[in-house]
Amino acid sequence: MNLELTAAMLEVMDIVVGWLLAPVMLALIALTLLSVWELGLAIGERGGGIRRLVEAGRSETVARRARRAIDRADLLARIGPMLGLMGTLIPLGPGLAALANGQLDVLAQAVTVAFNTTVLGLFIGILGYLLGRLRRRWYDAAMVQLERAA
């Protein structure tokens, strides 16, 4: 009885985990697009957006925008690699099972999905980390300028 229950639980877990692959892949694509969007916003911030706020003496606006921009970058830096890891592990289970049955084409597809999701997750994480570090530096410098002017 215990062995049957364990087998049933494993089968349910396989089904649930299998359902997660499509949402994980969609989330990775969405986060990749968001990362590129954030890169464009950061270029705008560096190109004069922050400077204009400093020149206008709007310290509260600078602080609020800094929190929001840095939080978005931190979210990308953390969530991207997590989703990439999920996208790596989810297809490997069925891929390894296919290998046991001699279905090398299924294994090849699973490994391809695993590598692609890993690369996307790391790309998102790296971009998020770099944007977060740069934005912290830029906004800290802007706050120092505003404090000196006050």
Steps between C-alpha positions, in 0.01 A plus 500: 500500500779743592683428174182565299446831681858606428466411132174695477657804667797485262267484202303803625824690558616418146174634358512822707865565420433436131231767507753750634730495197284714269440776762870501589599539136244779449624675813859476376405655167306777678791568738741509206287769337471683832880486541551662161236762588676571831828538313339766282361676809843493663657657191240776525568547871871525441456716192334778691190388685666498840696818429181690415341392828811611691503836323134547592585418865243222522657277765178317588442413136861381463470281812167353388621427147823353634313256724272389220774466237736315732222270622414407140866427423534292817189305407649416161830402658330256736205361308671448162753240618235324712271461200798395288578224748139386501503498121816291514379238743140454383577351155793292622278254690303392193820524292682254721197270503503512120869409501415187699254408223749573223318812376799719427297759308289571811817528709657736247194726507492499881868592523452778244214648704709464815798685354288774344314575822826501693653754264193724509484485879867589535468781244211650696689463827819657369317792344294553815809489720691748282203736477452488875865578572514783249174650615607493864815688407316756286222568747738514797704763318182693421391494863843624609469790255154584629618490863790732420267744327257501795 
